[in-house]
Amino acid sequence: MKQSVIKETTVQDLRDKLSEEKALLAKLKLNHAVSPIENPLKIKVTRKNVARLNTELRKRELQGK
C-alpha cells in the first residue's frame, strides 16, 4: 500500500485496514513457522504496511490535538 493512498483514506478506513493487515501478518508468521511459505518477502511487506498505517494514524491523532 503506497503512502499516497494511505493519506487519502479516512481514519475509520485506516483502522479497518490496520486490523486486516495485522491479522494477515499474524497468519503469515504462523504459516511460515510451521512450514516455509513460498514468498517470505510478503511478511516484510505486510510488516511495513502495518508501520505505515500506524504512522499515519498517529500523525492524524497529533494534528487533532
trRosetta pair geometry for C-beta under 8 A, 3 or more apart (Angstrom, degrees):
i j d omega theta_ij theta_ji phi_ij phi_ji
1 5 5.7 -114 -173 76 82 128
1 6 6.1 92 141 -58 112 98
1 17 7.5 88 -93 173 168 139
1 49 5.1 86 28 -132 106 109
1 52 6.7 -170 85 83 103 144
1 53 7.7 38 80 -58 145 97
2 5 4.8 94 64 5 83 102
2 6 7.1 -149 99 -7 44 88
3 6 5.4 -54 -147 35 37 114
3 7 6.4 40 156 -24 68 103
3 52 6.3 -125 -92 -155 77 125
3 56 7.9 171 -146 -69 75 121
4 7 6.0 -50 -149 30 30 112
4 8 6.9 24 155 -16 60 109
5 8 6.1 -65 -156 36 32 109
5 9 6.9 33 153 -29 66 106
6 9 6.1 -57 -154 22 34 111
6 14 7.0 74 -161 -110 83 105
6 52 5.8 -136 -63 146 167 111
6 53 6.5 -139 -136 -93 127 60
6 56 5.0 -149 151 -49 118 162
7 56 6.8 -140 -84 -131 55 128
9 13 4.3 -114 178 90 112 129
9 14 5.5 140 105 -58 118 81
9 17 7.3 18 143 -4 166 143
10 13 4.7 93 56 10 80 104
10 14 7.0 -138 98 -8 42 87
11 14 5.5 -53 -151 33 33 115
11 15 6.5 33 152 -19 65 103
11 57 7.0 100 -145 -124 82 81
11 60 6.0 -159 -96 122 106 157
12 15 5.7 -52 -151 34 34 111
12 16 6.4 34 152 -18 65 105
13 16 5.6 -53 -147 37 34 112
13 17 6.1 32 155 -17 67 108
14 17 5.8 -57 -144 41 29 109
14 18 6.1 35 154 -25 64 107
14 53 5.7 164 -170 -157 89 93
14 56 6.1 -130 -138 98 143 118
14 57 5.5 172 132 -75 135 95
14 60 8.0 143 37 16 164 148
15 18 5.5 -51 -146 32 30 115
15 19 6.6 28 157 -17 63 102
15 57 7.0 96 -74 -108 73 135
16 19 6.1 -56 -153 34 30 107
16 20 6.5 29 150 -17 64 107
17 20 5.5 -54 -149 37 35 113
17 21 6.1 33 154 -19 68 107
17 53 6.0 -154 101 -116 103 141
18 21 5.8 -55 -144 38 29 109
18 22 6.3 30 156 -19 64 106
18 50 6.7 92 -147 -136 75 68
18 53 4.4 -180 -88 136 93 142
18 54 6.8 109 -129 -63 128 67
18 57 7.0 -9 -56 -35 151 143
19 22 5.8 -52 -145 36 31 112
19 23 6.4 32 155 -18 63 106
20 23 5.9 -59 -152 37 29 110
20 24 6.3 28 152 -18 65 108
21 24 5.6 -54 -146 38 33 113
21 25 6.2 37 153 -23 65 105
21 46 6.0 175 -167 -165 88 84
21 49 5.1 -137 -142 109 143 115
21 50 5.0 -175 124 -77 123 79
21 53 6.4 155 34 3 150 150
22 25 5.6 -51 -147 34 31 113
22 26 6.5 31 154 -18 63 104
22 50 5.9 97 -77 -117 71 124
23 26 5.8 -53 -149 35 32 111
23 27 6.4 32 152 -18 64 108
24 27 5.6 -56 -148 38 31 112
24 28 6.2 31 155 -20 66 107
24 46 5.6 -135 108 -142 109 138
25 28 5.8 -54 -145 37 30 110
25 29 6.3 29 157 -18 64 107
25 43 7.0 93 -142 -145 75 67
25 46 4.6 177 -85 132 85 124
25 47 6.1 107 -127 -75 129 64
25 50 6.1 -17 -38 -42 151 139
26 29 5.8 -55 -147 36 29 110
26 30 6.3 27 156 -17 64 108
27 30 5.9 -58 -148 38 29 110
27 31 6.2 25 156 -15 65 109
28 31 5.8 -57 -144 40 29 109
28 32 6.1 26 157 -18 65 110
28 37 6.6 -38 -158 -30 79 164
28 42 5.8 -143 -136 110 143 108
28 43 5.0 -177 131 -90 130 81
28 46 6.1 141 18 29 154 158
29 32 5.8 -59 -145 39 28 109
29 33 6.3 30 155 -23 64 106
29 43 6.4 100 -75 -128 69 120
30 33 5.7 -54 -149 32 30 112
30 34 6.6 25 155 -16 64 106
31 34 5.9 -57 -149 37 32 109
31 35 7.1 -45 175 54 65 72
31 37 5.4 64 117 -71 110 112
32 35 7.8 -92 -142 81 23 35
32 36 6.3 24 -150 -130 68 41
32 37 4.8 -58 -88 -6 81 104
32 40 6.2 92 -126 -116 133 93
32 43 6.4 -20 -29 -60 157 138
36 40 7.0 -50 -165 -62 88 113
37 40 5.8 133 66 -79 95 63
37 42 6.9 -75 118 42 143 124
37 43 7.8 136 46 -37 139 105
39 42 5.1 86 101 -23 97 102
40 43 5.7 -26 -176 14 65 114
40 44 7.5 63 136 -12 70 98
41 44 5.2 -48 -158 36 55 116
41 45 6.2 54 146 -20 77 103
42 45 5.7 -55 -145 40 33 110
42 46 6.0 33 157 -19 67 109
43 46 5.9 -58 -146 39 26 109
43 47 6.2 28 155 -20 63 108
44 47 5.8 -55 -147 35 28 112
44 48 6.5 25 155 -16 63 107
45 48 5.8 -58 -151 38 30 110
45 49 6.4 34 150 -22 64 105
46 49 5.5 -51 -149 33 34 114
46 50 6.6 38 151 -21 64 100
47 50 5.7 -50 -153 31 33 113
47 51 6.6 32 149 -17 63 105
48 51 5.5 -52 -149 37 36 113
48 52 6.3 40 152 -22 67 103
49 52 5.6 -51 -146 34 33 112
49 53 6.4 32 155 -17 65 105
50 53 5.9 -57 -149 38 29 109
50 54 6.3 28 154 -17 64 109
51 54 5.7 -55 -145 39 30 111
51 55 6.2 34 156 -23 65 107
52 55 5.7 -55 -148 34 29 113
52 56 6.5 24 157 -15 64 106
53 56 6.0 -56 -148 37 30 107
53 57 6.3 29 155 -17 65 107
54 57 5.8 -56 -146 38 30 110
54 58 6.2 29 157 -18 66 109
55 58 5.9 -58 -147 38 28 110
55 59 6.2 31 154 -22 64 107
56 59 5.6 -51 -145 34 31 115
56 60 6.5 29 157 -15 64 105
57 60 6.0 -58 -151 38 30 108
57 61 6.3 34 151 -23 64 107
58 61 5.4 -52 -147 34 33 116
58 62 6.4 29 156 -16 65 105
59 62 6.0 -58 -151 38 29 107
59 63 6.4 28 152 -19 64 108
60 63 5.6 -53 -145 36 34 112
60 64 6.4 39 155 -25 64 105
61 64 5.9 -57 -155 30 29 114
61 65 7.2 26 152 -21 61 103
62 65 6.0 -53 -154 26 37 110
